[in-house]
Amino acid sequence: MDLPVLLRDALRSRRDKKKWLLALNIDLLRNILLFLFILRWSRKAFLKLKGRGIIGTVLDAYRSARRILYGYFLRAPGIRSQVQKQVLESIVKIESRLVPRGPGVTRYLTLPKEGWTDEQIRAELDRLAQMEHARWEDGFVSGTVYHGGKELLDVQMEAIRRFAVSNPIHPDCFPSVRKMEAEIVAMVLAMFNPPPEAAGLVTSGGTESILMACLSARQKAYTERRVTEPEMILPETAHTAFRKACFYFSIRAHFVACPPPTYKVSISSVSRLINSNTILLVGSAPNFPHGIIDDIPSLSRLALRKNIPLHIDCCLGSFLVPHLSKSGFESHNDETNDLLFDFRNPGVTSISCDTHKYGFAPKGTSILMYRTSQLRSYQYFIHPEWSGGVYASPTMAGSRPGALIAGCWATLMSIGGKGYLSSCQTIVGATRKLESAIREHPSLASTLVILGRPLVSVIAFTTTPTSDIDIYDVHDALSARGWALNALQSPPAIHVAVTLPLVANVDRLVGDLASVLDEEVERRRLDVLEGTTRGKTKAKKGDTAALYGVAARLPNSAVVEELARGFLDTLYKA
């Protein structure tokens, strides 16, 4: 039976209205999503322009496009195979140096059927200790080994032997290790002028201290401000552990230039980059590459004004920086002659300090300090619902070697305040002596220039703009004389971290450096006489000059990354 016309029209009208409302809702939803998309990327573009400026943004886009296009070029047929071939050749060369082969080399790839005797183990350990290596014992190595002397080593070994099986995760079983760890934190904190509510903990090294400081900042920002896209602002010269933290914890890093002549981070550039996603600012005291201490008071004021945590990386400055003024050395450029690098700056919320560097403790201990215990708690991992019981851990590791904590405690107690003051005078004094020689020695001053004004134990130098000597050639020539120094890039330079073993060899380093420069000048003079153009000398480039020379010319770091990956793989070849 047919519906009346009026009823049929009413139903059709209602259906049409529903369709119209559905279409309207879909259009509205589409427009909202489009608006949010445009708003999101407009905000990102605004923050980019605010932080980098128009020219900086254009340059960043150019570098990014250049890097991407060069990456495609490296993957092109024919090019890829050639690159892989050269990379493989370089890795084989690395392996030939690091992995011993041939007669007289025994490789142990499976467990011995019968356990060795004590005499066999000692004999093999003696052979391993005698493998060819950089001459750190003779003071020819920059940094690397922060040795406090044989007598201190004996004390450390005794402490390690007594607590070899201890594990601070079980304070009920090892109460003495808990006590020593707490006392280590208290002693180190006391050197950095902490407020009464300050707290800290022991980590496995400077990298873990930095990782934990970044994690704490990220968790604080999420808990208090619900930041889900965290960003960190750090100097280009900041330790690469901050980049590792960004990689591990999904934090976006903004790098700020440290321009000459000071090589300190640009405070105005840091300020421009701050936005609602910023979770942490970073300063170094000093930085690893150039030994320069950033303008910590200015960073502190900025952090305080913006209410953002500020971490000071004092891992390398370690026990030297707190003793600079007491040792009679210049510690700042201002009229107060006081280097405010620690918690006296109200904006500083955390500091990392390596006890295993200029604290001379056994490798594997560093102290991370916070202004409050609440800041420390953000890095804790706590899981109350595990079937194995309630689990809580203060750092990355669960089980930790109590033996290293005992070794660190014994070291601090053995050296004491006067001992650290004396070591600061010795090490920084030797560094100033090396710096003065580079600035004043006739053969050095005319060719080399020191980067910035280093105040602690690290200096970096390069060749003057008017010199045609490649600093990497200088590095390779020093390596041939037995020196193991660090090559830097951006700008190319050589870095020297003075340690107690190196102190006695400062005069020899100055003499070898002068001799090498004289040889380089003479070689270039002969090249000119023989008609060889600059930059195309007959001498074969050394490893450092070749590696960093290539790296500087490549717009994409993929090749260098493959070499580094191959190097890491080689470390685990038996």
Backbone torsions as a table, in degrees:
resi	resn	phi	psi	omega
1	MET	NA	129.9	-177.2
2	ASP	-72.1	141.3	175.1
3	LEU	-73.4	150.2	175.5
4	PRO	-58.4	150.9	-175.7
5	VAL	-59.3	-42.4	-177.7
6	LEU	-64.4	-40.9	180.0
7	LEU	-67.8	-40.2	179.0
8	ARG	-63.0	-42.9	179.3
9	ASP	-64.7	-36.6	179.4
10	ALA	-65.3	-43.4	179.1
11	LEU	-64.7	-42.1	179.0
12	ARG	-63.5	-39.5	179.5
13	SER	-63.8	-39.3	179.0
14	ARG	-66.0	-41.0	179.1
15	ARG	-64.3	-41.3	179.0
16	ASP	-64.0	-36.0	179.5
17	LYS	-67.5	-39.7	177.4
18	LYS	-63.3	-42.7	177.9
19	LYS	-62.0	-40.0	-179.4
20	TRP	-65.5	-42.4	178.9
21	LEU	-66.1	-38.9	178.0
22	LEU	-64.0	-45.0	178.4
23	ALA	-62.4	-38.8	179.3
24	LEU	-64.6	-42.8	179.7
25	ASN	-64.5	-40.2	178.8
26	ILE	-64.7	-44.0	178.0
27	ASP	-62.5	-40.1	-179.8
28	LEU	-65.2	-44.2	178.8
29	LEU	-62.3	-42.7	178.8
30	ARG	-61.5	-43.0	-179.5
31	ASN	-66.9	-37.1	178.0
32	ILE	-64.5	-45.6	179.0
33	LEU	-62.5	-41.8	178.1
34	LEU	-63.8	-40.7	179.0
35	PHE	-63.1	-44.7	180.0
36	LEU	-64.7	-37.8	178.2
37	PHE	-63.4	-47.9	-179.8
38	ILE	-64.8	-40.3	180.0
39	LEU	-62.7	-43.7	-178.3
40	ARG	-61.4	-50.1	-176.0
41	TRP	-76.8	-27.0	173.7
42	SER	-66.2	-39.8	178.0
43	ARG	-64.9	-43.5	177.9
44	LYS	-60.8	-42.6	179.6
45	ALA	-64.9	-39.8	179.2
46	PHE	-63.2	-46.2	-179.4
47	LEU	-64.5	-36.3	177.5
48	LYS	-63.8	-47.6	179.7
49	LEU	-65.1	-38.7	179.1
50	LYS	-64.3	-42.3	-176.1
51	GLY	-77.6	-39.9	-174.1
52	ARG	-107.0	-16.1	-175.6
53	GLY	78.9	169.2	-177.4
54	ILE	-65.3	-48.5	-178.2
55	ILE	-64.2	-44.4	179.6
56	GLY	-62.3	-39.5	178.8
57	THR	-65.2	-43.0	178.4
58	VAL	-63.6	-42.5	179.5
59	LEU	-64.5	-40.7	177.5
60	ASP	-61.7	-42.6	179.5
61	ALA	-64.9	-39.3	178.3
62	TYR	-63.9	-46.0	-180.0
63	ARG	-63.4	-40.8	180.0
64	SER	-63.9	-45.5	179.2
65	ALA	-64.0	-41.2	179.1
66	ARG	-63.1	-40.8	179.5
67	ARG	-65.8	-42.8	-179.3
68	ILE	-65.8	-46.4	-179.0
69	LEU	-63.8	-37.9	178.7
70	TYR	-69.1	-32.2	175.2
71	GLY	-62.7	-42.1	175.7
72	TYR	-63.5	-38.7	179.3
73	PHE	-61.7	-41.7	-179.4
74	LEU	-66.1	-23.6	179.5
75	ARG	-92.6	1.1	-178.9
76	ALA	-67.1	148.9	178.2
77	PRO	-56.7	136.2	-178.9
78	GLY	91.5	-48.1	179.5
79	ILE	-70.5	-44.8	-178.0
80	ARG	-57.9	-44.7	-178.3
81	SER	-65.5	-38.1	178.8
82	GLN	-66.5	-42.9	179.3
83	VAL	-63.4	-44.9	179.9
84	GLN	-61.1	-38.6	179.8
85	LYS	-62.8	-46.0	-179.1
86	GLN	-68.9	-38.1	177.5
87	VAL	-63.4	-43.7	179.9
88	LEU	-62.6	-40.3	178.0
89	GLU	-61.6	-40.6	179.5
90	SER	-67.2	-39.2	-179.9
91	ILE	-66.9	-39.2	176.7
92	VAL	-61.6	-38.1	178.3
93	LYS	-65.2	-41.7	177.7
94	ILE	-62.8	-44.1	-178.6
95	GLU	-63.0	-37.9	-179.5
96	SER	-63.4	-27.0	179.1
97	ARG	-83.8	-40.7	-171.5
98	LEU	-89.0	-30.6	-175.0
99	VAL	-106.9	108.1	-177.5
100	PRO	-66.6	139.6	178.9
101	ARG	-138.2	167.7	171.5
102	GLY	97.4	-173.4	-177.5
103	PRO	-59.0	141.6	177.4
104	GLY	86.2	-5.1	-179.9
105	VAL	-106.8	117.8	178.0
106	THR	-104.1	129.4	-179.5
107	ARG	-106.9	131.8	-179.3
108	TYR	-108.2	102.4	-173.3
109	LEU	-106.8	-12.0	175.5
110	THR	-136.6	163.2	178.4
111	LEU	-63.4	142.6	173.8
112	PRO	-65.5	143.7	-179.6
113	LYS	-60.7	-40.4	176.9
114	GLU	-117.6	139.4	179.6
115	GLY	-61.8	145.1	-179.4
116	TRP	-73.8	156.8	172.2
117	THR	-78.8	163.3	177.7
118	ASP	-59.1	-37.3	-179.7
119	GLU	-65.7	-40.7	178.4
120	GLN	-63.2	-43.2	-178.7
121	ILE	-64.9	-44.2	-179.8
122	ARG	-63.5	-40.0	179.6
123	ALA	-63.8	-42.0	179.8
124	GLU	-69.4	-38.6	176.6
125	LEU	-61.4	-38.4	176.8
126	ASP	-62.1	-43.7	179.0
127	ARG	-64.0	-41.1	179.4
128	LEU	-64.7	-39.7	-179.4
129	ALA	-66.0	-23.2	-177.7
130	GLN	-92.7	4.5	176.6
131	MET	-60.2	147.1	-178.6
132	GLU	-60.9	132.3	-177.5
133	HIS	-155.6	168.2	176.6
134	ALA	-60.5	142.8	-169.5
135	ARG	-83.3	63.8	-178.6
136	TRP	-68.2	-33.4	-179.2
137	GLU	-62.4	-29.3	-178.4
138	ASP	-91.9	3.4	177.4
139	GLY	80.0	34.2	-179.9
140	PHE	-108.3	10.5	-174.5
141	VAL	-119.3	135.5	175.0
142	SER	-79.4	127.0	178.5
143	GLY	58.0	-133.6	172.2
144	THR	65.3	-63.0	-177.3
145	VAL	-117.0	110.8	-178.5
146	TYR	-100.5	78.7	-169.4
147	HIS	-87.6	133.2	-179.6
148	GLY	-100.2	4.2	178.2
149	GLY	108.8	160.7	-174.5
150	LYS	-64.5	-41.0	-178.4
151	GLU	-62.4	-41.8	177.8
152	LEU	-65.4	-39.2	179.2
153	LEU	-60.5	-38.5	177.6
154	ASP	-62.6	-41.6	178.8
155	VAL	-63.9	-43.4	-179.6
156	GLN	-62.5	-43.9	-178.7
157	MET	-63.7	-35.6	177.4
158	GLU	-65.4	-43.1	178.5
159	ALA	-64.3	-42.9	179.9
160	ILE	-64.7	-40.2	179.7
161	ARG	-63.1	-42.0	-176.8
162	ARG	-67.4	-30.4	-175.0
163	PHE	-119.4	30.9	-174.5
164	ALA	-61.8	-32.7	-175.8
165	VAL	-99.1	2.8	-174.3
166	SER	-77.0	154.3	-177.4
167	ASN	-146.8	114.3	-175.5
168	PRO	-66.4	-8.3	176.4
169	ILE	-70.0	-13.9	178.8
170	HIS	-119.2	74.8	-176.2
171	PRO	-65.6	-20.8	177.6
172	ASP	-71.5	-33.1	178.0
173	CYS	-83.4	-29.8	-175.3
174	PHE	-130.3	65.2	-178.1
175	PRO	-62.6	-29.3	-179.5
176	SER	-67.6	-34.4	178.4
177	VAL	-68.7	-40.2	176.5
178	ARG	-59.7	-43.0	179.9
179	LYS	-62.8	-45.8	-179.0
180	MET	-64.3	-40.6	-179.9
181	GLU	-63.3	-44.8	178.7
182	ALA	-62.5	-37.9	179.8
183	GLU	-71.3	-35.4	175.0
184	ILE	-59.1	-48.7	-179.9
185	VAL	-59.2	-44.9	-178.7
186	ALA	-63.5	-42.5	-178.0
187	MET	-65.9	-41.6	-179.3
188	VAL	-71.6	-41.7	177.0
189	LEU	-55.2	-40.1	-176.4
190	ALA	-61.0	-25.1	-180.0
191	MET	-78.5	-13.8	-172.9
192	PHE	-112.1	23.7	173.9
193	ASN	49.8	61.2	-174.8
194	PRO	-82.7	156.6	169.3
195	PRO	-74.3	165.7	-176.0
196	PRO	-58.9	-31.3	-175.9
197	GLU	-89.2	7.8	-178.3
198	ALA	-65.1	155.0	-178.5
199	ALA	-146.0	170.4	179.5
200	GLY	-167.1	-178.1	177.2
201	LEU	-159.9	167.4	179.8
202	VAL	-99.2	133.5	176.1
203	THR	-118.3	-177.9	-176.9
204	SER	-84.6	-5.8	-179.7
205	GLY	163.1	178.1	-177.0
206	GLY	-60.0	-37.7	-179.7
207	THR	-62.9	-45.6	179.6
208	GLU	-66.7	-36.1	176.7
209	SER	-59.7	-44.1	179.4
210	ILE	-66.8	-43.6	178.6
211	LEU	-57.5	-44.9	-177.7
212	MET	-68.5	-36.1	177.3
213	ALA	-64.0	-39.7	178.4
214	CYS	-68.6	-40.1	178.1
215	LEU	-63.1	-43.6	178.5
216	SER	-59.4	-43.9	179.8
217	ALA	-64.0	-40.7	179.8
218	ARG	-64.5	-46.1	-178.8
219	GLN	-67.3	-35.3	176.8
220	LYS	-62.7	-45.0	-178.9
221	ALA	-65.3	-37.4	179.8
222	TYR	-71.0	-42.6	-177.5
223	THR	-67.6	-43.0	-173.1
224	GLU	-92.0	-29.0	-175.1
225	ARG	-126.8	1.2	-178.9
226	ARG	56.2	41.5	176.5
227	VAL	-77.0	119.3	-178.3
228	THR	-108.6	-9.6	176.7
229	GLU	-125.1	69.5	-171.3
230	PRO	-66.3	145.3	178.4
231	GLU	-132.6	147.6	-179.6
232	MET	-126.9	143.1	179.0
233	ILE	-115.6	122.0	-176.3
234	LEU	-142.4	153.3	176.4
235	PRO	-65.0	151.6	175.4
236	GLU	-59.6	-26.9	-177.6
237	THR	-88.8	-2.2	180.0
238	ALA	-62.2	152.8	-177.0
239	HIS	-57.9	144.0	-176.6
240	THR	-66.3	-11.3	175.3
241	ALA	-60.4	-28.6	176.1
242	PHE	-65.9	-36.9	175.7
243	ARG	-66.3	-37.8	176.5
244	LYS	-62.6	-40.2	177.7
245	ALA	-61.5	-41.5	177.5
246	CYS	-62.2	-39.7	179.1
247	PHE	-65.9	-44.1	-177.5
248	TYR	-72.5	-41.1	-168.6
249	PHE	-108.7	13.7	176.3
250	SER	55.6	51.6	176.0
251	ILE	-109.8	135.3	176.9
252	ARG	-84.2	132.1	-178.4
253	ALA	-103.3	135.3	170.9
254	HIS	-111.1	123.4	-177.4
255	PHE	-101.0	132.0	-176.8
256	VAL	-111.5	135.4	-178.0
257	ALA	-65.1	149.3	174.7
258	CYS	-120.6	80.5	-168.1
259	PRO	-75.3	154.4	172.0
260	PRO	-68.5	158.1	8.3
261	PRO	-88.7	-10.8	-174.6
262	THR	-84.2	-30.6	-175.2
263	TYR	60.8	24.6	173.1
264	LYS	-95.4	157.0	-179.0
265	VAL	-64.7	141.2	179.8
266	SER	-77.8	113.1	-176.9
267	ILE	-66.0	-39.4	-179.9
268	SER	-63.8	-37.2	178.2
269	SER	-68.2	-38.7	176.3
270	VAL	-61.0	-44.8	-178.0
271	SER	-60.5	-41.7	-178.6
272	ARG	-65.7	-27.9	-175.5
273	LEU	-84.7	-11.5	-178.2
274	ILE	-69.2	134.0	174.2
275	ASN	-146.2	-172.0	-174.7
276	SER	-68.0	-15.7	178.4
277	ASN	-92.8	-4.9	-177.0
278	THR	-69.7	125.4	-178.3
279	ILE	-110.2	-17.4	-173.7
280	LEU	-160.6	139.2	168.0
281	LEU	-108.1	155.5	-174.3
282	VAL	-134.6	140.1	171.4
283	GLY	-137.0	157.6	-178.1
284	SER	-117.6	144.7	179.8
285	ALA	-143.9	76.2	-4.2
286	PRO	-99.2	-179.9	174.4
287	ASN	-81.1	158.9	-178.0
288	PHE	-69.1	-46.8	-172.3
289	PRO	-60.5	-51.8	-169.4
290	HIS	-114.2	-5.8	-178.9
291	GLY	71.3	24.7	-177.3
292	ILE	-96.4	136.6	175.8
293	ILE	-93.3	123.6	179.3
294	ASP	-65.5	167.4	178.8
295	ASP	-77.0	82.2	-174.5
296	ILE	-65.5	-42.2	178.7
297	PRO	-57.5	-40.5	179.2
298	SER	-68.7	-40.6	175.8
299	LEU	-61.9	-39.1	179.2
300	SER	-62.2	-45.5	179.7
301	ARG	-62.8	-39.7	179.2
302	LEU	-65.7	-45.6	-179.9
303	ALA	-62.5	-39.9	-179.8
304	LEU	-66.9	-41.8	-179.0
305	ARG	-66.7	-36.8	-178.3
306	LYS	-92.8	-3.6	-179.9
307	ASN	57.7	50.7	179.9
308	ILE	-125.3	137.3	177.7
309	PRO	-59.0	148.4	177.4
310	LEU	-128.6	121.9	177.4
311	HIS	-104.3	135.3	176.3
312	ILE	-108.7	119.1	177.8
313	ASP	-87.1	101.1	178.2
314	CYS	-112.0	26.1	-178.9
315	CYS	-60.2	-45.0	-179.3
316	LEU	-79.0	-38.5	176.9
317	GLY	-62.6	-34.7	168.5
318	SER	47.0	-126.5	-177.0
319	PHE	-89.3	2.0	179.6
320	LEU	-83.4	-48.6	-175.1
321	VAL	-57.5	-43.6	179.0
322	PRO	-64.0	-17.4	-176.6
323	HIS	-107.2	5.7	-177.4
324	LEU	-59.0	-55.5	-176.8
325	SER	-62.7	-41.2	-179.7
326	LYS	-64.9	-26.5	-178.9
327	SER	-85.7	-3.9	177.5
328	GLY	88.6	11.3	179.7
329	PHE	-93.2	152.8	173.2
330	GLU	-59.8	130.7	-177.1
331	SER	-121.8	-4.1	176.6
332	HIS	-164.8	166.1	-176.9
333	ASN	-94.0	-9.6	-175.0
334	ASP	-87.5	-179.9	-172.5
335	GLU	-71.2	-19.4	-178.8
336	THR	-81.1	-16.0	-178.3
337	ASN	54.5	32.4	-178.9
338	ASP	-126.7	122.6	-177.1
339	LEU	-86.9	102.3	178.7
340	LEU	-86.0	90.9	-176.9
341	PHE	-114.3	-5.5	-167.7
342	ASP	-114.4	-152.9	-174.3
343	PHE	-71.9	-4.3	171.9
344	ARG	-64.7	-22.7	170.8
345	ASN	-80.1	115.3	-173.4
346	PRO	-64.3	-19.1	-179.8
347	GLY	-85.1	-11.7	179.9
348	VAL	-75.2	121.7	-178.0
349	THR	-107.0	-20.4	178.7
350	SER	-153.9	150.7	-179.8
351	ILE	-140.2	136.5	173.8
352	SER	-109.8	138.6	-177.3
353	CYS	-142.6	123.4	-178.5
354	ASP	-86.6	115.6	174.0
355	THR	-73.9	-20.8	-178.6
356	HIS	-89.2	7.9	171.7
357	LYS	-101.5	-105.8	-176.7
358	TYR	-80.7	8.6	166.3
359	GLY	-88.3	-11.8	174.9
360	PHE	65.1	15.4	177.3
361	ALA	-74.4	163.0	177.3
362	PRO	-59.3	149.3	-179.2
363	LYS	-58.5	133.9	176.5
364	GLY	116.7	21.6	175.7
365	THR	-139.4	137.5	175.9
366	SER	-149.0	156.5	-179.3
367	ILE	-115.8	128.9	173.8
368	LEU	-109.5	121.9	-175.7
369	MET	-113.6	141.7	178.3
370	TYR	-123.0	152.0	178.0
371	ARG	-65.5	-33.0	179.0
372	THR	-136.9	157.8	176.4
373	SER	-68.7	-25.3	177.3
374	GLN	-62.9	-41.3	177.4
375	LEU	-63.2	-38.9	178.0
376	ARG	-63.2	-38.1	-174.9
377	SER	-65.1	-21.6	180.0
378	TYR	-66.5	-20.2	-179.9
379	GLN	-93.2	-7.1	-179.7
380	TYR	-65.6	147.7	169.0
381	PHE	-112.8	121.5	-178.6
382	ILE	-131.3	128.1	178.0
383	HIS	-133.7	104.4	-174.2
384	PRO	-85.1	-6.6	-170.7
385	GLU	-109.9	7.6	179.6
386	TRP	-65.5	141.0	-179.7
387	SER	-64.6	-20.4	178.0
388	GLY	-82.7	-0.5	-179.6
389	GLY	116.8	174.2	177.5
390	VAL	-66.8	129.5	-177.2
391	TYR	-119.2	133.3	177.5
392	ALA	-143.6	134.9	-178.7
393	SER	-141.6	134.4	-176.6
394	PRO	-82.0	-24.0	-174.9
395	THR	-130.8	-168.7	-178.5
396	MET	-62.7	-41.4	-175.4
397	ALA	-82.0	157.1	169.5
398	GLY	-93.0	-82.3	172.9
399	SER	-68.3	140.0	178.5
400	ARG	-135.3	151.6	-178.2
401	PRO	-76.8	106.5	176.7
402	GLY	-64.0	-23.0	179.5
403	ALA	-61.7	-37.9	179.8
404	LEU	-70.5	-35.6	175.9
405	ILE	-63.4	-43.1	177.7
406	ALA	-63.1	-42.0	178.0
407	GLY	-62.8	-38.9	178.6
408	CYS	-66.8	-46.4	-180.0
409	TRP	-59.6	-44.9	-179.8
410	ALA	-62.5	-36.1	179.1
411	THR	-64.9	-48.4	-178.8
412	LEU	-61.8	-41.7	-178.6
413	MET	-71.4	-30.6	-179.0
414	SER	-73.7	-42.0	-175.8
415	ILE	-81.0	-49.1	178.6
416	GLY	71.8	174.2	-176.9
417	GLY	-60.4	-44.8	-179.9
418	LYS	-65.1	-36.6	178.8
419	GLY	-64.6	-41.7	179.3
420	TYR	-70.5	-33.6	175.3
421	LEU	-63.2	-43.2	179.7
422	SER	-65.3	-41.4	179.9
423	SER	-67.3	-34.5	176.2
424	CYS	-63.7	-44.8	179.0
425	GLN	-61.6	-39.3	-178.5
426	THR	-70.4	-50.0	-173.7
427	ILE	-72.6	-49.0	-179.2
428	VAL	-68.0	-34.4	176.1
429	GLY	-61.2	-42.2	177.9
430	ALA	-66.2	-36.4	178.1
431	THR	-65.1	-42.7	178.0
432	ARG	-64.2	-34.1	178.0
433	LYS	-65.1	-43.1	177.6
434	LEU	-65.4	-42.2	178.8
435	GLU	-61.6	-44.9	179.5
436	SER	-62.4	-39.5	179.6
437	ALA	-63.2	-42.1	-180.0
438	ILE	-65.8	-35.4	-178.8
439	ARG	-79.1	-24.5	-170.5
440	GLU	-119.5	-24.2	-179.0
441	HIS	-62.2	131.1	-175.8
442	PRO	-54.1	-43.8	-177.9
443	SER	-74.9	-25.0	-176.8
444	LEU	-92.4	-43.6	-175.0
445	ALA	-62.7	-30.1	-178.6
446	SER	-78.8	-14.8	-174.4
447	THR	-120.0	-30.3	-174.0
448	LEU	-111.6	154.6	175.0
449	VAL	-139.5	138.2	178.8
450	ILE	-85.8	139.3	-179.2
451	LEU	-82.9	116.4	177.3
452	GLY	68.3	-158.9	179.1
453	ARG	-121.9	86.3	179.2
454	PRO	-68.4	140.3	-176.1
455	LEU	-115.3	-8.8	-173.1
456	VAL	-117.1	-118.3	-171.1
457	SER	-111.4	0.9	-176.2
458	VAL	-118.2	133.8	170.6
459	ILE	-131.1	152.2	175.9
460	ALA	-129.8	138.1	-179.4
461	PHE	-138.5	153.3	177.5
462	THR	-139.8	179.3	178.9
463	THR	-82.9	153.3	-179.3
464	THR	-68.2	155.8	-179.5
465	PRO	-58.4	-26.8	-178.1
466	THR	-85.9	-9.1	-178.0
467	SER	-85.9	143.7	176.3
468	ASP	-99.7	13.4	178.4
469	ILE	-84.9	131.9	177.7
470	ASP	-82.4	122.5	-177.5
471	ILE	-62.2	-27.9	178.0
472	TYR	-70.6	-30.2	173.6
473	ASP	-66.3	-36.7	176.5
474	VAL	-64.0	-43.1	179.1
475	HIS	-60.4	-45.8	-179.2
476	ASP	-65.2	-37.3	178.8
477	ALA	-67.0	-38.2	176.0
478	LEU	-67.0	-37.2	176.7
479	SER	-61.0	-38.6	179.2
480	ALA	-65.1	-21.7	178.3
481	ARG	-93.3	7.4	175.7
482	GLY	101.2	-2.4	-178.6
483	TRP	-83.1	141.0	175.7
484	ALA	-118.9	85.8	-179.9
485	LEU	-105.5	169.4	-177.4
486	ASN	-98.9	131.2	173.4
487	ALA	-90.1	137.3	179.7
488	LEU	-112.8	164.6	174.2
489	GLN	-135.7	159.1	178.2
490	SER	53.6	65.0	2.2
491	PRO	-90.0	162.1	175.8
492	PRO	-60.4	132.5	-177.6
493	ALA	-165.4	173.5	173.6
494	ILE	-117.5	136.1	-177.7
495	HIS	-113.1	135.0	176.5
496	VAL	-126.5	121.1	173.0
497	ALA	-105.6	112.3	-176.0
498	VAL	-77.7	130.7	176.3
499	THR	-122.2	172.8	178.6
500	LEU	-57.7	-43.5	177.4
501	PRO	-62.4	-31.1	-177.0
502	LEU	-80.0	-21.3	-175.9
503	VAL	-52.0	-44.1	-176.2
504	ALA	-69.7	-13.4	-175.3
505	ASN	-109.1	11.8	-178.6
506	VAL	-59.9	-44.4	179.5
507	ASP	-62.3	-39.0	179.0
508	ARG	-66.9	-39.0	177.9
509	LEU	-62.4	-43.0	178.5
510	VAL	-61.6	-44.3	179.6
511	GLY	-64.1	-43.8	178.9
512	ASP	-65.4	-37.9	179.3
513	LEU	-64.1	-44.2	178.2
514	ALA	-63.8	-42.0	179.6
515	SER	-63.7	-43.0	179.2
516	VAL	-62.7	-43.3	179.9
517	LEU	-64.6	-40.0	177.1
518	ASP	-61.3	-41.1	178.8
519	GLU	-65.3	-40.4	179.5
520	GLU	-65.6	-40.8	177.8
521	VAL	-62.7	-43.7	179.6
522	GLU	-65.5	-39.0	179.7
523	ARG	-63.8	-40.7	179.6
524	ARG	-70.7	-32.6	176.2
525	ARG	-64.2	-41.1	177.8
526	LEU	-67.7	-35.5	177.7
527	ASP	-61.4	-41.8	179.7
528	VAL	-65.7	-42.1	178.6
529	LEU	-62.4	-33.4	-178.9
530	GLU	-89.1	1.9	175.6
531	GLY	84.7	15.1	179.3
532	THR	-84.2	129.9	-177.0
533	THR	-75.0	155.7	179.4
534	ARG	-60.5	136.6	179.5
535	GLY	86.8	-3.1	179.7
536	LYS	-130.9	48.7	-177.9
537	THR	-68.8	158.3	-177.3
538	LYS	-73.4	-25.7	-177.1
539	ALA	-66.1	140.4	178.9
540	LYS	-72.7	136.2	179.5
541	LYS	-66.5	139.7	176.1
542	GLY	-75.8	176.0	-175.1
543	ASP	-62.6	-45.2	-178.5
544	THR	-65.0	-46.9	179.5
545	ALA	-61.0	-40.2	-179.3
546	ALA	-67.4	-47.3	-176.8
547	LEU	-65.1	-53.9	-176.2
548	TYR	-73.5	-25.9	174.6
549	GLY	-64.4	-44.0	177.4
550	VAL	-67.0	-45.3	-177.7
551	ALA	-59.5	-37.5	-178.2
552	ALA	-69.1	-27.3	-176.9
553	ARG	-89.7	-14.7	-176.4
554	LEU	-89.2	127.3	176.8
555	PRO	-75.3	-15.4	179.6
556	ASN	-123.4	134.3	-174.0
557	SER	-90.0	11.8	-174.7
558	ALA	-58.5	-39.5	-178.4
559	VAL	-66.8	-45.0	179.0
560	VAL	-63.6	-38.1	178.3
561	GLU	-63.5	-39.8	177.6
562	GLU	-64.7	-39.3	176.7
563	LEU	-63.3	-43.4	179.5
564	ALA	-64.9	-39.3	178.2
565	ARG	-63.4	-40.9	177.2
566	GLY	-64.7	-38.1	177.0
567	PHE	-60.9	-46.3	-179.9
568	LEU	-63.6	-40.9	177.6
569	ASP	-61.0	-37.4	-178.0
570	THR	-64.2	-30.9	-178.8
571	LEU	-60.3	-23.0	-176.4
572	TYR	-107.4	19.6	175.0
573	LYS	-93.7	118.9	-176.9
574	ALA	-78.0	NA	NA
